[in-house]
Amino acid sequence: MIPPRLVLFYYRLLSHHRFLAERRSPLFASNRAAKWTMAATGLLLVAYLVFIAVLMALSIKDERGHTALEFFMGISVFVMIADFLGRFFLQNTPSHLVKPYVLLPIPTHVLINSFVLRSLFSPACVIWLFLFLPYCLMAVVFPYGFVPALSFLLLWWILIMVDSQWYAIVRTLVIGNMLWWLLSIAVGVLLFLPWLLSGNIDHMMDFYASIGSFLDEGSFLPHLAALALLILLIVINSKIQYHAVWTELTKQERQTFHTLTGLAALNKYGLVGEYLKLEVRSLLRNKGPKKLFLSATAIVVFISLLITLSTVYDDAFMTNFWCIYDFIVYGGMLLTRTMSYERNYVSCLMVHKESLLSLLTAKYYFACLLMVVPFVMMLPMIVIGKWSLLMVMSYAVFTAGVQYFLLMQIAVYNKQRLPLNEKFIGNSNTNYVIMLLMILAFVIPMFLINILQSALTERVSWCVMMAIGGGFIATHHLWIKNIYNRIMKNKYSLTEVADA
């Protein structure tokens, strides 16, 4: 049994080490400008949360059936789901952070527990205060008093920490086996069970509003239940993280080899064809790329079935949204890792002149070829007349041109090496430049199409989108060459990162 004072010492020491690791990272200098941009984006998110809180506080005055506490607890499921999904961008799992420390004379379970504790106070937990605090000040403090407001904030703080542990558990299990997504889906179905059983969303909100009734009465029963759940999830999370790390470190697996006989047609494309074959082999033989490809395929199938079988998303905004983002899924999953997997053998790529240029070109072609999958999945909507063929084609061309242009820029700033097969103990430094490019790639198309459709007809808007995307596709040799030249300017620093 390790004394609590020693555990606290290790926690402070490891927190200091993580701070120093970020400052010493090769990404630190390039991240500085992007951090300011991300900070501005964070301020916009904060303003948005405050705006939502003010709207809800004002709307509660017209709510006859529920108090302020009951009303907010009635929508608690949607807040928890939004928090869970947002953590995929902001929170690393503890098992990803342990690798540099496993050789130190510190017990591994202390390492795991320290990082689990740090995850409880991640930015994803703190940012929700900008929703809870304004709502409390306007709708709870003045009508009900200071103590109910503190009780409300304490309960939500515990619930957000519960969500952080649940996210870490699900993320770690899913990295090990994609079938664990079924567990997350099952919990989601359980949360929405009152709605599914009654067929009325108001019944679900009334069910969760009863938690607010306990808060109105000054009861701490919800706090105790949430605290017990938090402790249980912390214990489970610690055990799962410990098992994940040691399974990765002590693994003994037999390698299976795949013989591909249908790729001989690519030989006539020279070095680009060889790298296209390498992309296919990488998806078949290496766990990291394979899992990304399977995840992207699952998302594409899910989105396609959702918009085909449901009529909820038939309005103009959602039609544009789903059509655009169904095409970018493969690029968003694979192109954002460009040069991360290749960092394992980047010295070999730089031996021959313009070998890296051929690799980048092959990656672009391969991502474009993968767009055939979402296009085929959208054919039923085109056949039944739900979507226009011109719309689908224009968004596909725009994605292959503009959005892939932005995502390919990530290759210049991707100075992080990702292992091809290790799943849990890879590098986890955050590159804010990459995050900014991803945000631009996802935001620009919706922003542009909304402006075009507000000023022009739908058909003209689609033709403009296709023309813009076609221009980027026609000049892809020029901007890929530019990416290659910018990478080669930093080739020595890249090899240093690869050897580190």
Order of alpha helices (4+ residues) and beta strands (2+ residues): alpha-alpha-alpha-alpha-alpha-alpha-alpha-alpha-alpha-alpha-alpha-alpha-alpha-alpha-alpha-alpha-alpha-alpha-alpha-alpha-alpha-alpha-alpha-alpha-alpha-alpha
